[in-house]
Amino acid sequence: MARKLDLLLTAIAPAIWGSTYLVTTELLPAGYPLTVSLLRALPAGLLLLLLVRQLPKGIWWGRVFVLGALNFAIFWWLLFIAAYRLPGGVAATVGAIQPLLVIGLARLVLGSPVRAVSIAAAIAGIGGVALLILTPQAALDPIGIAAGLACAVSMAAGTVLSRRWQPPVSPLTVTAWQLTAGGLLLLPAALWLEPALPVPSIANLLGFAWLGLVGAALTYILWFRGLARLEPAVVSPLGFLSPMTAVILGWSVLGQSLSPAQLAGGVVVLASVWLSQRGAQPARPPVVLAPAR
């Protein structure tokens, strides 16, 4: 029962991340990927730091900045490059290789077993995401593809290292440290490479509040909590829920159509997530019957 609750709470994070595209396109100014990433990470991280009132010590300073770079600064920067240079379907499909990368990295770094069921579920999830959002007219840009692959590698490495490096603090504190570190790493890049934001509108402020407080602070508390309790190969496939949520929101909020292929893709995604969880469950010990007397 506790495991199911951990899975459910962790799955909330990628489900909410699926709203990022809708919020970004409908509520935020276009053309500021680094600045948007900065404003998503740093204010939320500083707010959480004020709540926890605790800083890293010793070796954790370096580890926090490595994790902040992998999970936030590098990941979000490459994610936006891929999104700008590739159609959304191609970018999401390329990024869907992350669970496969996590399986390999978890084997190398953590010594986790490689299960055939987990590999099959990850491959099925990639196919499901492709059915959900990949169109026949999608163009392939080499730089965009490279950014998408590197983005998946960054998040996969951050996921595995977040499991390996677990400081003796709460998930709230871990999230505060990493968000702040990621935001500080994004700050010079945003100031140097992008012009100043225009005066924000009410819609802009609502969008930034949602992405920062809900899409970053709340969701990553749940995500890091899940990584502390579950294997990376169990947590990573939950990310397939993000593009599925994006498609559902596009249909329900923006009035976008849903094709039979997309519906089939949604079923495949859900099946792959279920299969990945079943495949990762520890085997039950055999029942030993007492001899008859």
Protein Blocks (a to p, Z undefined) as FASTA:
>chain_A
ZZmmmmmmmmmmmmmmmmmmmmmmmmmcehilmlmmmmmmmmmmmmmmmmnopacehjlm
mmmmmmmmmmmmmmmmmmmmmmmmpcfklmmmmmmmmmmmmmmmmmmmnopacdfklmmm
mmmmmmmmmmmmpcfklccdfklmmmmmmmmmmmmmmmmmmmmmccfbdfklmmmmmmmm
mmmmmmmmmmmmpccdddddfklmmmmmmmmmmmmmmmmmmmmmmmmmpcfklmmmmmmm
mmmmmmmmmmmmnopacdfklmmmmmmmmmmmmmmmmmmpccdddddddddZZ
